[in-house]
């Protein structure tokens, strides 16, 4: 359903709708340009119709509409999403790990650094070929899995 909406709102390489889904969670992003104001009610109505056809109910307590341009934020899959200005002055979405995830990561990092104290950096980043590649990924991109 959302694939058709994406294609219908495509402008060259850009789309007015983007979405991410994991298990029973979904986040739908709609471009904030005024010409797309009609999309929010249309997508919400269509999504509810499709879910009703599948006999799936929306949990109204957990569901909400967030406007990032008003300073709102939302959490999805362990990250907080909010809108900020980049160093070039352009608006973009910033995502940061939630506090619980950051705390878990710091505990994991402490263990790694204690285990490899006084070792060369290459050995700390890549202790073996399979196990701790996440640390190199974290240091390069700022995320881990």
C-alpha positions as CSV (number, residue, x, y, z in Angstrom):
1,X,0.0,0.0,0.0
2,X,2.7,2.5,0.9
3,X,4.8,1.5,-2.1
4,X,2.1,2.8,-4.4
5,X,1.8,6.1,-2.4
6,X,5.6,6.5,-2.6
7,X,5.5,6.1,-6.4
8,X,2.5,8.4,-6.8
9,X,4.4,11.2,-4.9
10,X,7.7,10.7,-6.6
11,X,9.5,13.8,-8.0
12,X,12.6,12.7,-9.9
13,X,14.7,11.0,-7.3
14,X,12.7,12.4,-4.3
15,X,9.5,11.0,-2.8
16,X,7.0,12.9,-0.5
17,X,6.5,9.7,1.5
18,X,9.0,7.4,3.1
19,X,8.4,4.6,5.7
20,X,10.1,2.1,7.8
21,X,8.6,-1.0,9.2
22,X,9.8,-3.5,11.8
23,X,7.5,-6.3,13.0
24,X,4.3,-4.6,14.1
25,X,5.8,-1.1,14.2
26,X,5.7,1.4,11.4
27,X,7.0,5.0,11.0
28,X,5.7,7.0,8.0
29,X,7.5,10.2,7.1
30,X,5.7,12.8,4.9
31,X,7.5,15.8,3.4
32,X,6.6,19.0,5.2
33,X,6.1,21.1,2.1
34,X,2.7,22.8,2.0
35,X,1.8,21.1,-1.3
36,X,1.8,17.8,0.6
37,X,-0.6,18.8,3.4
38,X,-3.3,16.6,1.8
39,X,-1.1,13.5,2.3
40,X,-1.3,13.1,6.0
41,X,-5.1,12.5,6.2
42,X,-5.0,10.5,3.0
43,X,-2.3,8.2,4.2
44,X,-3.8,7.8,7.7
45,X,-7.2,6.9,6.2
46,X,-5.7,4.5,3.7
47,X,-3.5,2.8,6.3
48,X,-6.5,2.3,8.6
49,X,-8.5,0.8,5.8
50,X,-5.8,-1.6,4.9
51,X,-5.2,-2.7,8.5
52,X,-9.0,-3.1,9.0
53,X,-9.1,-5.4,5.9
54,X,-6.4,-7.5,7.6
55,X,-8.4,-7.4,10.9
56,X,-5.5,-5.6,12.6
57,X,-6.3,-2.9,15.2
58,X,-4.3,0.2,15.7
59,X,-3.2,0.8,19.3
60,X,-4.4,4.4,19.8
61,X,-2.4,4.8,23.0
62,X,0.9,4.0,21.3
63,X,0.1,5.7,18.0
64,X,0.6,9.4,17.4
65,X,1.3,12.0,14.7
66,X,4.5,13.9,15.2
67,X,5.4,17.2,13.5
68,X,9.2,17.5,13.5
69,X,9.0,21.0,12.2
70,X,7.4,22.1,15.5
71,X,10.2,20.6,17.6
72,X,8.4,17.3,18.3
73,X,10.5,14.1,18.4
74,X,9.8,10.4,18.4
75,X,11.5,7.1,19.3
76,X,11.8,4.1,17.0
77,X,13.9,0.9,17.4
78,X,16.0,2.4,20.2
79,X,16.7,5.8,18.6
80,X,15.3,9.2,19.2
81,X,14.5,11.2,16.1
82,X,14.3,15.0,15.9
83,X,14.8,17.8,13.4
84,X,17.9,20.1,13.7
85,X,19.8,22.5,11.5
86,X,23.0,21.2,10.0
87,X,26.3,23.1,10.1
88,X,25.4,24.3,6.6
89,X,22.1,25.7,7.9
90,X,19.9,23.1,6.2
91,X,17.2,21.2,8.1
92,X,17.8,17.5,8.7
93,X,16.7,14.7,11.0
94,X,19.1,13.8,13.8
95,X,18.9,10.4,15.3
96,X,20.6,9.4,18.6
97,X,20.6,6.2,20.6
98,X,18.2,6.3,23.5
99,X,19.7,6.6,27.0
100,X,19.2,3.0,27.8
101,X,21.1,1.9,24.6
102,X,23.9,4.4,25.2
103,X,24.3,3.1,28.7
104,X,24.5,-0.5,27.5
105,X,27.0,0.6,24.8
106,X,29.2,2.3,27.3
107,X,29.2,-0.7,29.6
108,X,30.2,-2.9,26.6
109,X,33.0,-0.4,25.6
110,X,34.3,-0.3,29.2
111,X,34.7,-4.1,29.1
112,X,36.4,-4.0,25.7
113,X,38.9,-1.3,26.8
114,X,39.6,-3.1,30.1
115,X,40.3,-6.3,28.3
116,X,42.6,-4.7,25.7
117,X,44.4,-2.2,28.0
118,X,47.8,-1.1,26.7
119,X,47.2,-2.7,23.3
120,X,47.6,-1.0,19.9
121,X,44.5,0.7,18.6
122,X,44.2,-1.7,15.6
123,X,44.0,-4.6,18.1
124,X,41.2,-2.9,20.1
125,X,39.2,-2.0,17.0
126,X,39.6,-5.4,15.3
127,X,40.4,-8.0,18.1
128,X,39.4,-10.8,15.8
129,X,37.9,-11.0,12.3
130,X,34.4,-11.9,13.4
131,X,33.5,-10.9,17.0
132,X,34.1,-7.3,17.7
133,X,33.7,-5.7,14.3
134,X,30.9,-3.7,15.9
135,X,33.5,-1.5,17.6
136,X,35.1,-0.5,14.3
137,X,31.6,0.1,13.0
138,X,30.8,2.3,16.0
139,X,33.9,4.3,15.7
140,X,33.4,4.9,11.9
141,X,29.6,5.5,11.8
142,X,28.5,6.1,15.4
143,X,26.1,3.1,15.4
144,X,26.3,-0.5,16.3
145,X,24.2,-3.6,16.0
